[in-house]
Amino acid sequence: MANANAQSYPNRPIRLLVGYNAGGGVDALARLLSARLPAVLGQPVVVENKAGATGVIAADYVSKQPADGYTLLMGETGLLIAPFLQARSTFDPLKALVPVAGAYVAPLMIVASNSFPAKNPKELIALLKSSPGRYSYATSGVGTVHHLGFEMMKAKTNTFVTHIPYRGASQIIPDVISGQVPIGVVSAAAGLAQAKGGKLKALALMNTGKLAGAENVPAMADALPGFNVAPRLMVLAPAGTPAPIVEKLNEAVKTVLASPEMVQAAAQQGAFPAYLPPAQLGPEMQRESAEWAKVIRDQKISAE
């Protein structure tokens, strides 16, 4: 029966759930994909927002829908982190959902005020080592990839910097520019725009890949070989979704992401297409999940 369903799939609109508010980065990238998938699949793909609990509310909802390929999730790395910080959470994304396709990577950038002494990753690490506890850094909240990525960097360099969690990202850039907080971890799109205007310094990209328009920004890996932290966006489906349906969706996502026009559209959102098939995405999700669990444990991070 599953094969028969797969042969006729899809014959009605597909829902793509986003666990964040409309207008945000994950939502914008999901809509880039959903607007182009109908040309390949022959059916509308409708984005629905169900925000809350770092994407877990939407993920839990999707996991409980029929495993027929008509309700999907635009998952994000935060989904792999949340279970380790939410004490009452019983949701396990690695068991409740199956990978369909890796879709995008949305790089993060470490920025600093123009008066900050360091200009690149090596100088940043040297400065933090020589001044333990003197500096602080801002992120959009406890348990975000921004926060845990910087904590991973601290652990690898044996440095001490105080974390200042903000309620969202909108005030971080102004406070870095004014010197209210010396260091910020923000989306590359937000940081790059202000760096190009000369209002702050772009110290480092936290991922190893290059982002269009940010070719001159060094990677943290220049000073810490192999360091690679960036939110990954991925299409997921309820566990038990038939393999032929997963494969059909995977091929459709792959086709859309391969378009040169998609590269440009994603770059405008501070991201780049990063296709992965299910056979690679699944192990990557498991690896990342274990890695974030270790950072949370070693750095004694809790959701305050």
Sequence and secondary structure as in RCSB ss.txt:
>XXXX:A:sequence
MANANAQSYPNRPIRLLVGYNAGGGVDALARLLSARLPAVLGQPVVVENKAGATGVIAADYVSKQPADGYTLLMG
ETGLLIAPFLQARSTFDPLKALVPVAGAYVAPLMIVASNSFPAKNPKELIALLKSSPGRYSYATSGVGTVHHLGF
EMMKAKTNTFVTHIPYRGASQIIPDVISGQVPIGVVSAAAGLAQAKGGKLKALALMNTGKLAGAENVPAMADALP
GFNVAPRLMVLAPAGTPAPIVEKLNEAVKTVLASPEMVQAAAQQGAFPAYLPPAQLGPEMQRESAEWAKVIRDQK
ISAE
>XXXX:A:secstr
 HHHHHHH  SS EEEEESS TTSHHHHHHHHHHHHTHHHHSS EEEEE   GGGHHHHHHHHTS SSSSEEEEE
ETHHHHHHHH TT    HHHHEEEEEEEEE  EEEEE TT S  SHHHHHHHHHHSTTT EEEESSTTSHHHHHH
HHHHHHHT   EEEE SSSTTHHHHHHHTSSSEEEEEHHHHHHHHHTTSSEEEEESSSS  TT TTS BGGGTST
T     EEEEEEETT  HHHHHHHHHHHHHHHT HHHHHHHHHTT EEEEE HHHHHHHHHHHHHHHHHHHHHTT
    
